[in-house]
Amino acid sequence: MGMEVDVRNQMAKRAAEEIQNGMVVNLGIGIPSLVPNHLSKETMVMFHAENGITGMGPSPAKGEEDENLCNAGGFPVTLNMGGSYCDSAIAFGMIRRGRVDITILGSLQVSQYGDLANWIVPGKKVPGMGGAMELAQKAKKVIVVMNHCDKHGNPKIVPSCTLPLTSARCVDLLVTDLAVFRVSEDGLLLTELFSPFNLEYVVNKTGCEFKISKTVRNIPY
C-alpha cells in the first residue's frame, strides 16, 4: 500500500511543477487532491472548488473538521487567509469566464489527441459529470493525472476514447505513473520518463502511437 501512495504522490508532485505563483487552480478528487502537499511555502496559490470556495487551505487535522466546509468532492477542507465563499453559480461563472488558470483532473481514458473521458463507465452508478465539462473547456491549462493502465492492465491512453467524452481535444499535459506527455494538434509527445521505466516499456503499455522528444527528462523515483 505504501508503494501505491508513493506513486500517487510522485504523479502529484510532477503536476505541482506546473503551478506558478498567483494562479487560480482547480483540483479534481483523487490524486489531484495531493498536489497542494508538493508546493513550496513561497508559492501562493488560490485553490478553487466548484461548490463555491476560492482559497482552500490544507486538509484539517482529525477532529478539527468544520462540517460546513468541504470541497466539491465532499471532503473536509480549510480556508486560507484571504479566501472567500460564493454560491456555485458564481464558482461556475469563474470557470466559464476563463478565470481558472489550471485544472488538474483524473481520467478514465485520454485519446492521442487529448480527448478526455473521465465521468462515467456505462452501467456503473455515478453522481454525474460535475464541473469537469466546463473546466476541461475553459481552464487555461488542463492537466490529467492518471494511471497508465487500468486495473486489468488495459491502456488508458487510446487512439480514440471508447467511453463517453467529457470534452474533446482539451488536455494539455498528461502525467501517468510511467511518463509525462505534452499534447498538441499532432498528438502526444513523450517528454519525461519516471524511473525505472524505459521507452520500450511505455510503448508496450500505451494503446496508441506517440512521438518522443529529442531530449527526454528522467525523473528519479
Secondary structure, 3 states (H helix, E strand, C coil): CHHHHHHHHHHHHHHHCCCCCCCEEEECCCHHHHHHHHCCCCCCCEEEECCCEEEECCCCCCCCCCCCCECCCCCECCEEEEEEECCHHHHHHHHHCCCCCEEEECCCEEECCCCEECCCCCCCCCCCCCCHHHHHHHCCEEEEECCCECCCCCECEECCCCCCCCECCCCCEEECCCEEEEEECCEEEEEEEECCCCHHHHHHHCCCCCEEEEEEEEECC
